[in-house]
Amino acid sequence: MKTSMLVLCISLFQISCLQKNSDLSFLNGEWISDSLQVKNDDHWREFLYFKNGKLLAQTTWWGQNYVLNKNLNIQKNQFTDAKGKIYSINLIDSLTIEVKGNEYYGRFIKEKFQPENIDSTINEFEEAQKNRKQLIGTWKIIKLEKRLRSDADQKDPINQEFLKSTEFNKLLYIPISSINHIDLDQENFTIHLKNGKNHQYPYILDTNSIDVYSGDVIYPLKYKIESPQQFKIETYNTIGIYIDIIFAKQ
């Protein structure tokens, strides 16, 4: 009973603070959408990052843009985005808020495990957005580089045979020799085969991985941008062989 009264008092105090706009510190941190309704939306989940009376960022991993808004001041429980749209923040309880705007509704839950550094987390969204923009397009495979894991016996004859074998030269279990090119757009990672067929997968791209979805299975493909015209995907198999697939932009 005492615990319930304490939680109620804390919630009422926070509501009072929000209404007076005198203390927004309880908003500080990362919030994730539990329910989201956006007209013409291209994403189903968002993250909000608050700090010191500001909405530092509104982000998503599932949209045309990973960073939707940045550095917006909160005044009288409201903020205005870059397009001039006004949103209100309503406190439901100490761990739940509602954000409402014209043709926008979001119910957000405060994350139990907060990021150690909010600014670094936001930078990851920005860097991923920048990388995805650079990777969108058509790419041809120009080279394969193979190596054993560092703790393997580099001189072992069997390991050397594995390195020479083409059995493991695959991308998402598709033989490299049958691939003509790949395409990346805003939503899909598509492998085009030399026989005219293709395999299309939705994906999410973060700062170092392209997470490709095939049904209920996620294939994380480690990538590195070498230059504006070249990037590589690193694959690894259970035999202990790393294969770097190097692509050139067409």
C-alpha positions as CSV (number, residue, x, y, z in Angstrom):
1,M,0.0,0.0,0.0
2,K,2.8,2.4,0.9
3,T,4.6,1.6,-2.3
4,S,1.5,2.3,-4.4
5,M,1.0,5.6,-2.7
6,L,4.6,6.5,-3.3
7,V,4.4,5.7,-7.0
8,L,1.2,7.7,-7.2
9,C,2.8,10.7,-5.5
10,I,5.8,10.6,-7.8
11,S,3.6,10.4,-10.9
12,L,1.4,13.4,-9.7
13,F,4.6,15.4,-8.9
14,Q,6.0,14.7,-12.4
15,I,2.7,15.6,-14.0
16,S,2.7,18.9,-12.1
17,C,6.3,19.5,-13.2
18,L,5.4,18.8,-16.8
19,Q,2.4,21.1,-16.7
20,K,4.5,23.9,-15.3
21,N,7.3,23.2,-17.6
22,S,9.7,23.7,-14.7
23,D,11.4,20.4,-14.7
24,L,11.8,18.1,-17.7
25,S,14.7,16.1,-16.3
26,F,12.5,13.0,-15.9
27,L,12.3,12.9,-19.7
28,N,16.1,12.5,-19.9
29,G,17.1,9.3,-21.7
30,E,15.9,6.9,-24.4
31,W,12.2,6.2,-25.1
32,I,10.8,3.5,-27.5
33,S,7.4,3.6,-29.2
34,D,4.9,1.1,-27.9
35,S,2.2,2.3,-30.3
36,L,2.7,4.5,-33.3
37,Q,0.2,6.0,-35.8
38,V,1.6,8.2,-38.5
39,K,-0.1,9.2,-41.8
40,N,1.8,8.0,-44.8
41,D,4.3,6.4,-42.5
42,D,7.1,4.2,-43.8
43,H,8.2,2.9,-40.4
44,W,6.5,1.2,-37.4
45,R,8.7,2.1,-34.5
46,E,10.6,5.2,-33.3
47,F,13.0,6.2,-30.6
48,L,13.1,9.5,-28.7
49,Y,16.1,10.9,-27.0
50,F,15.7,13.7,-24.4
51,K,18.3,15.7,-22.5
52,N,18.1,18.9,-20.5
53,G,14.8,20.1,-21.8
54,K,15.5,19.2,-25.4
55,L,14.4,16.5,-27.8
56,L,17.9,15.6,-29.0
57,A,16.7,13.2,-31.7
58,Q,13.7,11.4,-33.1
59,T,14.9,8.3,-34.9
60,T,13.9,4.9,-36.4
61,W,15.7,2.0,-38.1
62,W,12.8,1.2,-40.4
63,G,12.2,4.4,-42.5
64,Q,13.4,6.4,-45.5
65,N,15.4,8.4,-42.9
66,Y,16.9,7.1,-39.7
67,V,17.1,10.5,-38.1
68,L,13.6,12.2,-38.3
69,N,14.3,15.3,-36.1
70,K,17.2,16.8,-34.1
71,N,17.8,19.3,-31.4
72,L,14.3,20.6,-30.8
73,N,13.5,22.8,-27.7
74,I,10.6,21.8,-25.5
75,Q,8.4,24.7,-24.4
76,K,5.1,24.5,-22.6
77,N,5.1,20.7,-23.1
78,Q,5.4,21.2,-26.9
79,F,8.1,21.0,-29.6
80,T,8.1,22.1,-33.2
81,D,9.8,20.1,-35.9
82,A,11.8,21.3,-38.9
83,K,8.7,21.5,-41.0
84,G,6.8,23.6,-38.5
85,K,4.6,20.9,-37.2
86,I,3.7,21.1,-33.5
87,Y,3.7,18.2,-31.1
88,S,2.5,18.0,-27.5
89,I,3.9,15.7,-24.8
90,N,1.5,14.2,-22.3
91,L,2.7,12.3,-19.3
92,I,0.8,9.1,-18.6
93,D,3.0,7.8,-15.7
94,S,6.6,7.9,-14.7
95,L,7.6,5.5,-17.5
96,T,5.0,6.3,-20.2
97,I,4.4,9.4,-22.4
98,E,2.2,10.2,-25.3
99,V,3.3,12.4,-28.2
100,K,0.5,13.9,-30.3
101,G,0.6,16.0,-33.4
102,N,-1.3,16.6,-36.6
103,E,-1.8,13.1,-38.0
104,Y,0.7,11.7,-35.5
105,Y,0.3,9.7,-32.3
106,G,3.0,7.9,-30.4
107,R,2.9,6.2,-27.1
108,F,6.4,5.8,-25.7
109,I,7.9,3.7,-22.9
110,K,11.1,4.6,-21.2
111,E,13.8,2.0,-21.9
112,K,14.8,0.0,-18.9
113,F,18.4,-0.2,-20.0
114,Q,19.6,3.3,-21.0
115,P,22.5,3.9,-23.4
116,E,25.7,4.9,-21.7
117,N,26.1,7.9,-24.0
118,I,23.0,9.3,-25.8
119,D,25.1,11.5,-28.1
120,S,27.1,8.4,-29.3
121,T,23.8,6.5,-29.9
122,I,22.4,9.3,-32.0
123,N,25.7,9.5,-33.9
124,E,25.2,5.8,-34.8
125,F,21.8,6.6,-36.5
126,E,23.4,9.5,-38.4
127,E,26.4,7.5,-39.5
128,A,24.2,4.6,-40.6
129,Q,22.0,7.0,-42.6
130,K,25.1,8.4,-44.3
131,N,26.4,5.0,-45.1
132,R,23.1,3.7,-46.4
133,K,22.9,6.7,-48.7
134,Q,26.3,5.9,-50.1
135,L,25.5,2.2,-50.5
136,I,22.3,2.7,-52.4
137,G,22.8,1.6,-56.0
138,T,24.1,-1.3,-58.1
139,W,27.3,-3.1,-57.2
140,K,29.4,-5.8,-59.0
141,I,31.7,-8.3,-57.3
142,I,35.3,-7.5,-58.4
143,K,37.4,-9.7,-56.0
144,L,37.4,-12.3,-53.2
145,E,39.9,-12.4,-50.5
146,K,40.1,-15.4,-48.1
147,R,41.9,-16.1,-44.9
148,L,41.9,-18.4,-41.9
149,R,41.0,-17.2,-38.5
150,S,44.1,-16.1,-36.5
151,D,44.3,-19.0,-34.1
152,A,44.1,-21.6,-37.0
153,D,47.2,-23.5,-38.1
154,Q,48.1,-21.5,-41.2
155,K,50.4,-24.3,-42.5
156,D,48.1,-27.2,-42.0
157,P,47.5,-28.9,-45.4
158,I,43.8,-29.3,-44.7
159,N,43.4,-25.7,-43.9
160,Q,45.2,-24.8,-47.1
161,E,42.9,-27.0,-49.1
162,F,39.9,-25.2,-47.5
163,L,41.3,-21.9,-48.6
164,K,41.6,-23.1,-52.2
165,S,38.1,-24.6,-52.3
166,T,35.3,-22.6,-53.9
167,E,32.7,-24.5,-51.9
168,F,32.6,-21.7,-49.3
169,N,32.5,-18.8,-51.8
170,K,28.9,-17.8,-51.0
171,L,26.8,-14.8,-50.1
172,L,23.7,-15.6,-48.1
173,Y,24.2,-19.3,-49.2
174,I,24.2,-18.2,-52.8
175,P,27.3,-19.2,-54.8
176,I,29.3,-16.2,-55.7
177,S,29.9,-17.6,-59.2
178,S,26.2,-17.4,-60.0
179,I,25.8,-13.7,-58.9
180,N,25.7,-11.0,-61.6
181,H,25.3,-8.0,-59.3
182,I,23.6,-6.8,-56.1
183,D,21.3,-3.8,-55.7
184,L,20.5,-1.8,-52.5
185,D,17.6,0.6,-52.3
186,Q,16.0,2.2,-49.3
187,E,14.3,-1.0,-48.2
188,N,15.7,-4.1,-50.0
189,F,19.0,-5.9,-50.5
190,T,18.6,-7.7,-53.9
191,I,20.9,-10.4,-55.3
192,H,20.6,-10.6,-59.1
193,L,21.7,-13.9,-60.6
194,K,23.4,-14.5,-64.0
195,N,20.3,-16.6,-65.0
196,G,18.0,-13.6,-64.7
197,K,16.5,-14.6,-61.4
198,N,16.9,-12.6,-58.2
199,H,16.6,-12.9,-54.4
200,Q,15.2,-9.9,-52.6
201,Y,15.5,-9.3,-48.8
202,P,14.4,-6.4,-46.6
203,Y,17.3,-5.1,-44.5
204,I,18.4,-2.8,-41.8
205,L,21.8,-1.1,-42.0
206,D,23.7,0.1,-39.0
207,T,27.3,1.4,-38.7
208,N,29.0,-1.9,-39.4
209,S,26.4,-4.5,-40.3
210,I,23.7,-5.0,-43.0
211,D,21.1,-7.1,-41.2
212,V,19.3,-9.0,-44.0
213,Y,15.9,-10.6,-43.2
214,S,14.7,-13.9,-44.8
215,G,11.5,-14.9,-43.1
216,D,12.2,-15.2,-39.4
217,V,15.9,-15.5,-39.9
218,I,18.3,-12.5,-39.7
219,Y,21.7,-12.7,-41.5
220,P,24.1,-10.0,-40.2
221,L,26.6,-9.1,-42.9
222,K,29.6,-7.2,-41.6
223,Y,30.5,-4.5,-44.1
224,K,33.1,-1.7,-44.6
225,I,33.1,1.2,-47.0
226,E,36.5,1.4,-48.6
227,S,35.8,4.4,-50.8
228,P,32.7,6.1,-52.5
229,Q,33.1,3.5,-55.3
230,Q,34.0,0.4,-53.3
231,F,32.9,-1.6,-50.2
232,K,33.3,-5.1,-48.9
233,I,31.2,-7.6,-47.1
234,E,32.9,-10.0,-44.7
235,T,31.5,-13.5,-44.3
236,Y,32.6,-16.2,-41.9
237,N,31.8,-19.9,-42.0
238,T,32.0,-22.7,-39.4
239,I,35.2,-24.1,-41.0
240,G,37.0,-21.0,-39.8
241,I,37.4,-19.2,-43.1
242,Y,36.9,-15.5,-43.6
243,I,35.9,-14.3,-47.0
244,D,35.9,-10.7,-48.0
245,I,33.7,-10.0,-51.0
246,I,34.7,-6.7,-52.6
247,F,32.2,-4.7,-54.6
248,A,32.6,-1.8,-57.1
249,K,29.8,0.6,-57.8
250,Q,28.3,0.5,-61.3
